[in-house]
Amino acid sequence: MTTQKQPSLLGGIMIIAGGTIGAGMLANPISTAGVWFTGSLLILLYTWFCMTSSGLMLLEANLHYPTGSSFNTIVKDLLGNGWNVLNGVSLAFVMYILTYAYITSGGGITEGFINQLLSSEQSAVEIGRTAGSLIFAVVLALFVWFSTKAVDRFSTVLIAGMAIAFFLSVASLISSAKAEILLDQLAPADTAYLPYAMVALPVCLVSFGFHQNVPSLVKYYDRNAAKVVKSVVLGTATALVIYVLWQYAVQGNLPRSEFAPVIEKGGDIAALLDALGNNVQTDYIALALRFFAYMAIASSFLGVTLGLFDYIADLFKFDDSGLGRAKTALVVFLPPLLLSLQFPYGFVIAIGYAGLAATVWAGIVPALLAKASRERFGQSKYTAFGGNFMIYFIFLFAILNIMAQLGMQFGWIADFKG
């Protein structure tokens, strides 16, 4: 009798890292510009620790339920219908908004790449944004429809390519970083940093969003808690290292006082490259960053939609057959695809609320689930570290993020303008 070999640990790490590293990366240096490099390191570490801990709390609760159970089943049973509705709405909102964002961004880059590839000096090819979005969404959706293993394999390829493009793009920036810029030594003595700390929290929270993939990994590793834990910790740690290197590369070359035009354009990559160009040569960096951005968007798309896929399958009780997975795929991919075709530039309005929604299902709900599952089931196959203290620690983290979101919406807290 032979036992089926379990998927490799690397695959789980890549699913977590790939789903985590995405659109938030380019926003991080802008959102943390007020607190600058030292402050950004503290906030990134704090957010990474809290988000990783809440993900492990979700794992603890998940293991009490049958394989394939996602947020809908677990939250409804442990916390009741009210919390399940709130959690479901917030989860679906963030996942669909991110899917919509990745289709619009990925579609635009796909359009540019194909136009450039097919065009010649004699004739120019313009496939259009609609065709670019359709190609991007349909090709990647096929991997998610096929299996988690297909996402694992393709995510590994994307992460490898992303790492190469990332280090090609930041190697020059890291080597040219200056201590006086990185530590803001040229700033006036009365320069304030702490008032801008709250502004950075929600963007950093979204940058470490992976919780939708925890039920997928429980299923993928056949309930092997140790492998899921290692995937979560090492996957999010990989994202943390890349974020810190990116912070170092950007905030070590672009003075804090020169961030105004980048902030004004919402962290647009072209605006960031223009600003960096005043201090370093960015010609080849721009090309490498485009490749990096494309692979980051594609890997994030796979990570986000894999979690949404399993959630929708659990919610509507679609089976795991080819037809059942096709039904799930239509519910997952069709709404954001149609929305992206109709409103290709509308994401900026909605994303402002994504952090607030993410706080519910990535902060509050996992902590409540851990508390409720310990009260009901007692001994667990796996128990997240820290006991009840860590549950309240995560509650505090979630409350701070909610306060930051509301403070920004109503103008109650300082917002760094450069």
C-alpha positions as CSV (number, residue, x, y, z in Angstrom):
1,M,0.0,0.0,0.0
2,T,1.4,3.4,-1.0
3,T,0.6,6.7,0.6
4,Q,0.0,9.8,-1.6
5,K,2.8,12.2,-1.5
6,Q,1.9,15.6,0.0
7,P,2.6,18.8,-2.0
8,S,5.8,20.5,-1.2
9,L,6.2,23.2,1.4
10,L,7.6,25.6,-1.2
11,G,4.2,25.5,-3.0
12,G,2.3,26.7,0.1
13,I,4.9,29.4,0.8
14,M,4.6,30.7,-2.8
15,I,0.7,30.7,-2.6
16,I,0.9,32.9,0.5
17,A,3.7,35.1,-0.7
18,G,2.3,35.5,-4.1
19,G,-1.2,36.4,-2.8
20,T,0.3,38.8,-0.3
21,I,2.7,40.8,-2.5
22,G,0.7,42.9,-4.9
23,A,-0.8,46.3,-5.3
24,G,0.0,47.3,-1.7
25,M,3.7,47.2,-2.4
26,L,3.9,50.3,-4.5
27,A,1.5,52.0,-2.0
28,N,3.7,51.2,1.1
29,P,6.4,53.9,0.5
30,I,3.8,56.5,-0.1
31,S,1.6,55.6,2.9
32,T,4.6,55.4,5.2
33,A,6.3,58.6,3.9
34,G,5.1,60.5,6.9
35,V,6.8,58.2,9.4
36,W,9.7,57.6,7.0
37,F,12.1,54.6,7.0
38,T,12.5,53.8,10.7
39,G,8.9,54.3,11.4
40,S,7.9,52.2,8.4
41,L,10.0,49.3,9.6
42,L,8.2,49.3,13.0
43,I,4.8,49.5,11.4
44,L,5.5,46.8,8.8
45,L,6.8,44.5,11.6
46,Y,3.9,45.2,13.8
47,T,1.4,44.6,11.0
48,W,3.2,41.4,9.8
49,F,3.2,40.0,13.3
50,C,-0.5,40.7,13.9
51,M,-1.7,39.5,10.5
52,T,0.3,36.3,10.7
53,S,-1.0,35.7,14.2
54,S,-4.6,36.2,13.2
55,G,-4.1,33.9,10.2
56,L,-2.9,31.2,12.6
57,M,-6.0,31.8,14.8
58,L,-8.1,31.2,11.7
59,L,-6.2,27.9,11.1
60,E,-6.9,26.8,14.6
61,A,-10.7,27.2,14.1
62,N,-10.7,25.8,10.6
63,L,-9.2,22.5,11.8
64,H,-12.3,21.7,13.8
65,Y,-14.4,21.5,10.6
66,P,-14.5,19.2,7.6
67,T,-11.9,19.7,4.8
68,G,-13.1,22.3,2.3
69,S,-15.0,24.4,5.0
70,S,-14.3,28.0,4.5
71,F,-15.3,31.2,6.3
72,N,-19.0,30.8,5.7
73,T,-19.3,27.4,7.4
74,I,-16.9,28.2,10.3
75,V,-18.2,31.7,11.2
76,K,-21.9,30.8,10.9
77,D,-21.4,27.8,13.3
78,L,-19.2,29.6,15.9
79,L,-20.3,33.2,15.8
80,G,-23.9,33.0,14.4
81,N,-25.7,34.5,11.3
82,G,-25.1,38.1,12.2
83,W,-21.3,37.8,12.2
84,N,-21.4,35.5,9.2
85,V,-23.3,38.1,7.1
86,L,-20.9,40.9,8.2
87,N,-17.9,38.7,7.6
88,G,-19.2,37.5,4.3
89,V,-20.0,41.0,3.0
90,S,-16.6,42.3,4.0
91,L,-14.7,39.3,2.6
92,A,-16.5,39.3,-0.7
93,F,-16.1,43.1,-1.0
94,V,-12.4,43.0,-0.5
95,M,-11.8,39.9,-2.6
96,Y,-14.0,41.1,-5.5
97,I,-12.5,44.6,-5.4
98,L,-8.9,43.3,-5.5
99,T,-9.9,40.9,-8.3
100,Y,-11.4,43.8,-10.2
101,A,-8.2,45.9,-9.5
102,Y,-5.9,43.2,-10.7
103,I,-7.9,42.6,-13.9
104,T,-7.9,46.3,-14.7
105,S,-4.2,46.7,-14.0
106,G,-3.1,43.4,-15.5
107,G,-5.3,44.0,-18.5
108,G,-3.7,47.4,-19.2
109,I,-0.2,45.9,-19.0
110,T,-1.2,42.9,-21.1
111,E,-2.5,45.3,-23.7
112,G,0.7,47.2,-23.8
113,F,2.9,44.1,-24.0
114,I,0.9,42.5,-26.8
115,N,0.7,45.7,-28.8
116,Q,4.4,46.1,-28.5
117,L,5.1,42.5,-29.4
118,L,2.8,42.5,-32.5
119,S,3.6,45.9,-33.8
120,S,6.3,46.7,-36.4
121,E,7.6,49.8,-38.1
122,Q,5.2,49.2,-41.0
123,S,2.0,48.6,-38.9
124,A,0.9,49.4,-35.4
125,V,-1.3,46.9,-33.5
126,E,-3.9,48.1,-30.9
127,I,-5.8,45.2,-29.3
128,G,-7.5,47.5,-26.8
129,R,-8.0,47.4,-23.1
130,T,-11.0,45.1,-23.3
131,A,-9.1,42.4,-25.1
132,G,-6.1,42.8,-22.7
133,S,-8.4,42.4,-19.7
134,L,-10.1,39.4,-21.2
135,I,-6.8,37.7,-22.0
136,F,-5.4,38.4,-18.6
137,A,-8.5,37.2,-16.7
138,V,-9.3,34.1,-18.8
139,V,-5.8,32.7,-18.9
140,L,-5.2,33.0,-15.1
141,A,-8.8,32.0,-14.2
142,L,-8.1,28.6,-16.0
143,F,-5.3,27.9,-13.5
144,V,-7.6,28.5,-10.5
145,W,-10.4,26.5,-12.1
146,F,-8.1,23.6,-12.8
147,S,-6.7,23.0,-9.2
148,T,-4.8,24.5,-6.3
149,K,-1.8,22.6,-7.4
150,A,-1.9,24.4,-10.8
151,V,-1.9,27.7,-8.9
152,D,1.0,26.5,-6.7
153,R,3.1,25.6,-9.8
154,F,2.3,28.8,-11.7
155,S,2.7,31.0,-8.6
156,T,6.2,29.5,-8.1
157,V,7.1,30.5,-11.6
158,L,5.7,34.0,-11.2
159,I,7.4,34.5,-7.8
160,A,10.7,33.4,-9.3
161,G,10.3,35.8,-12.2
162,M,9.1,38.5,-9.9
163,A,12.2,38.0,-7.6
164,I,14.5,38.3,-10.6
165,A,12.8,41.5,-11.9
166,F,12.6,42.9,-8.4
167,F,16.3,42.5,-7.6
168,L,17.2,43.8,-11.1
169,S,15.1,46.9,-10.5
170,V,16.2,47.6,-6.9
171,A,19.8,46.5,-6.9
172,S,20.9,49.8,-8.3
173,L,18.6,51.7,-6.0
174,I,19.8,49.8,-2.9
175,S,23.5,50.4,-3.8
176,S,22.8,54.2,-4.3
177,A,20.8,54.7,-1.1
178,K,22.2,57.4,1.1
179,A,22.1,57.3,4.9
180,E,21.2,60.9,5.2
181,I,18.1,60.4,3.0
182,L,17.2,57.1,4.6
183,L,17.3,58.5,8.1
184,D,16.0,62.0,7.0
185,Q,19.0,63.6,8.6
186,L,18.6,66.8,6.6
187,A,15.1,67.5,7.9
188,P,14.5,70.4,10.3
189,A,14.9,69.6,14.0
190,D,11.2,70.0,14.7
191,T,10.1,67.6,12.0
192,A,7.1,65.4,13.2
193,Y,6.8,61.7,12.3
194,L,4.6,60.1,14.9
195,P,1.3,62.0,13.9
196,Y,1.4,60.1,10.6
197,A,1.7,56.6,12.0
198,M,-2.0,55.9,11.9
199,V,-2.3,56.7,8.2
200,A,0.1,54.0,7.4
201,L,-1.7,51.2,9.2
202,P,-4.6,50.3,6.8
203,V,-2.4,50.2,3.7
204,C,0.1,47.9,5.5
205,L,-2.8,45.7,6.6
206,V,-4.0,45.2,3.1
207,S,-0.4,44.5,2.1
208,F,-0.4,41.4,4.4
209,G,-3.9,40.0,3.4
210,F,-3.6,36.3,2.9
211,H,-6.4,34.9,5.2
212,Q,-8.6,33.8,2.3
213,N,-5.9,31.2,1.4
214,V,-5.8,29.5,4.9
215,P,-8.8,27.1,4.2
216,S,-7.4,26.4,0.7
217,L,-4.1,25.3,2.3
218,V,-5.8,23.1,4.9
219,K,-7.4,21.3,2.0
220,Y,-4.2,21.3,-0.1
221,Y,-2.1,19.8,2.7
222,D,-4.8,17.4,3.8
223,R,-5.1,19.0,7.2
224,N,-1.4,18.9,8.0
225,A,-1.3,21.8,10.4
226,A,2.5,22.0,10.6
227,K,2.8,22.6,6.9
228,V,0.1,25.2,6.9
229,V,1.8,27.0,9.8
230,K,5.2,27.0,8.0
231,S,3.6,28.1,4.8
232,V,1.9,31.1,6.5
233,V,4.9,32.2,8.6
234,L,7.5,31.8,5.8
235,G,5.2,33.1,3.1
236,T,4.4,36.3,5.0
237,A,8.0,36.6,6.1
238,T,9.1,36.5,2.4
239,A,6.7,39.4,1.7
240,L,8.0,41.3,4.7
241,V,11.6,41.1,3.5
242,I,10.6,42.2,0.0
243,Y,8.6,45.2,1.4
244,V,11.6,46.2,3.6
245,L,14.0,46.1,0.7
246,W,11.6,48.1,-1.4
247,Q,11.2,50.7,1.4
248,Y,15.0,50.9,1.6
249,A,15.4,51.3,-2.2
250,V,12.8,54.1,-2.5
251,Q,13.2,56.0,0.8
252,G,17.0,55.8,0.6
253,N,17.0,57.6,-2.8
254,L,14.0,59.9,-2.8
255,P,14.0,62.5,0.0
256,R,10.9,62.8,2.2
257,S,10.5,66.4,1.1
258,E,10.2,65.4,-2.6
259,F,7.3,62.9,-2.1
260,A,4.6,65.5,-2.8
261,P,4.2,64.8,-6.6
262,V,4.1,61.0,-6.0
263,I,1.5,61.3,-3.2
264,E,-0.5,63.7,-5.4
265,K,-0.8,61.1,-8.1
266,G,-1.7,58.3,-5.7
267,G,1.6,56.5,-5.9
268,D,1.5,56.1,-9.7
269,I,4.6,54.1,-10.8
270,A,5.4,56.6,-13.5
271,A,5.3,59.5,-11.0
272,L,7.5,57.5,-8.6
273,L,10.1,56.8,-11.4
274,D,10.0,60.5,-12.4
275,A,10.7,61.6,-8.9
276,L,13.5,58.9,-8.5
277,G,15.0,60.1,-11.8
278,N,16.0,63.3,-10.2
279,N,18.4,61.4,-8.0
280,V,19.3,58.2,-9.9
281,Q,19.3,56.8,-13.4
282,T,16.0,54.9,-13.9
283,D,16.0,53.9,-17.6
284,Y,16.5,50.1,-17.2
285,I,14.9,50.2,-13.8
286,A,11.6,51.3,-15.4
287,L,11.5,48.2,-17.7
288,A,12.4,45.8,-14.8
289,L,9.7,47.4,-12.6
290,R,7.1,46.9,-15.3
291,F,7.9,43.2,-15.5
292,F,7.9,43.0,-11.7
293,A,4.6,44.8,-11.4
294,Y,3.0,42.5,-14.0
295,M,4.1,39.3,-12.3
296,A,3.2,40.7,-8.8
297,I,-0.3,41.5,-10.1
298,A,-0.6,38.0,-11.7
299,S,0.5,36.2,-8.6
300,S,-1.7,38.3,-6.4
301,F,-4.6,37.6,-8.7
302,L,-4.1,33.9,-8.3
303,G,-3.7,34.1,-4.5
304,V,-6.8,36.3,-4.0
305,T,-9.1,34.4,-6.4
306,L,-8.0,31.0,-5.1
307,G,-9.3,32.0,-1.7
308,L,-12.4,33.5,-3.1
309,F,-13.0,30.4,-5.2
310,D,-13.0,28.1,-2.2
311,Y,-15.2,30.6,-0.2
312,I,-17.8,30.7,-3.0
313,A,-17.7,26.9,-3.5
314,D,-18.4,26.5,0.3
315,L,-21.1,29.3,0.3
316,F,-23.1,27.9,-2.6
317,K,-22.2,24.2,-1.9
318,F,-20.8,23.7,-5.4
319,D,-19.1,20.3,-5.7
320,D,-15.5,19.7,-6.8
321,S,-16.3,18.2,-10.2
322,G,-15.4,20.0,-13.4
323,L,-19.0,21.3,-13.7
324,G,-19.1,22.4,-10.1
325,R,-15.8,24.2,-10.4
326,A,-17.0,25.8,-13.6
327,K,-20.0,27.2,-11.8
328,T,-17.8,28.5,-9.0
329,A,-15.4,30.1,-11.6
330,L,-18.3,32.0,-13.2
331,V,-19.4,33.4,-9.9
332,V,-15.8,34.4,-8.9
333,F,-14.6,35.8,-12.2
334,L,-17.5,37.1,-14.2
335,P,-18.7,40.0,-11.9
336,P,-15.2,41.7,-11.5
337,L,-14.4,41.1,-15.2
338,L,-17.6,42.8,-16.4
339,L,-17.1,45.6,-13.9
340,S,-13.5,46.1,-15.1
341,L,-14.7,46.3,-18.7
342,Q,-17.4,48.9,-17.8
343,F,-15.4,50.9,-15.3
344,P,-11.6,50.4,-16.1
345,Y,-10.6,53.3,-13.8
346,G,-13.1,53.2,-10.9
347,F,-11.0,51.2,-8.4
348,V,-9.5,54.2,-6.6
349,I,-12.9,55.2,-5.2
350,A,-13.7,51.7,-3.8
351,I,-10.2,50.8,-2.5
352,G,-10.4,53.5,0.2
353,Y,-12.9,51.3,2.0
354,A,-11.1,48.0,1.4
355,G,-8.8,48.3,4.4
356,L,-11.8,48.9,6.7
357,A,-13.6,45.8,5.3
358,A,-10.4,43.7,5.5
359,T,-10.0,44.6,9.2
360,V,-13.2,42.6,9.9
361,W,-12.3,39.3,8.3
362,A,-8.5,39.5,8.8
363,G,-8.5,40.9,12.3
364,I,-11.7,40.8,14.4
365,V,-13.2,37.6,13.1
366,P,-10.1,35.3,13.4
367,A,-9.7,36.4,17.0
368,L,-13.4,35.8,17.8
369,L,-13.2,32.4,16.1
370,A,-10.2,31.4,18.1
371,K,-11.9,32.4,21.3
372,A,-15.2,30.7,20.4
373,S,-13.5,27.5,19.2
374,R,-11.5,27.2,22.4
375,E,-14.6,27.6,24.5
376,R,-16.6,25.0,22.5
377,F,-14.0,22.4,21.6
378,G,-11.4,22.7,24.3
379,Q,-8.3,20.7,23.2
380,S,-7.3,21.4,19.6
381,K,-5.1,19.6,17.0
382,Y,-3.3,23.0,16.7
383,T,-3.5,26.0,19.0
384,A,-2.3,29.5,17.9
385,F,0.4,30.8,20.3
386,G,-0.1,33.5,22.9
387,G,-3.3,32.3,24.6
388,N,-6.1,34.8,25.4
389,F,-3.6,37.7,25.6
390,M,-2.8,37.4,21.9
391,I,-6.6,37.4,21.1
392,Y,-7.0,40.8,22.8
393,F,-3.7,42.0,21.2
394,I,-5.2,41.3,17.8
395,F,-8.5,43.0,18.8
396,L,-6.4,46.1,19.7
397,F,-4.7,46.0,16.3
398,A,-8.1,45.8,14.5
399,I,-9.5,48.7,16.5
400,L,-6.5,50.9,15.7
401,N,-7.0,50.1,12.0
402,I,-10.7,51.0,12.2
403,M,-9.9,54.2,14.0
404,A,-7.3,55.0,11.3
405,Q,-9.7,54.3,8.5
406,L,-12.5,56.4,10.0
407,G,-10.0,59.2,10.9
408,M,-8.8,59.4,7.3
409,Q,-12.3,59.4,5.9
410,F,-13.5,62.2,8.2
411,G,-10.2,64.2,8.3
412,W,-9.6,63.5,12.0
413,I,-6.0,62.4,11.7
414,A,-2.9,64.0,10.0
415,D,-2.4,63.1,6.4
416,F,1.2,63.6,5.1
417,K,1.2,65.5,1.8
418,G,5.0,65.8,1.2
